């Protein structure tokens, strides 16, 4: 499930943030997201969370959203993987 989550998450980030084709392919678990990617600003976060819910069929509660989950690609991937397993 992790590989599927990883690939799909890279696609979602590319689509929602309008990243250059292949840009997300270079992300490692330590790659910074919020505060590092200019495309991921506070306005883009809402759209990203909505897409994550839609494409992964998960529900993200308001109290689950914090800076840590968006800090790195690895943190976001782990969050989504946990939500999918709990689903």
Beta strands, then each sheet from edge to edge (+ up, - down):
end
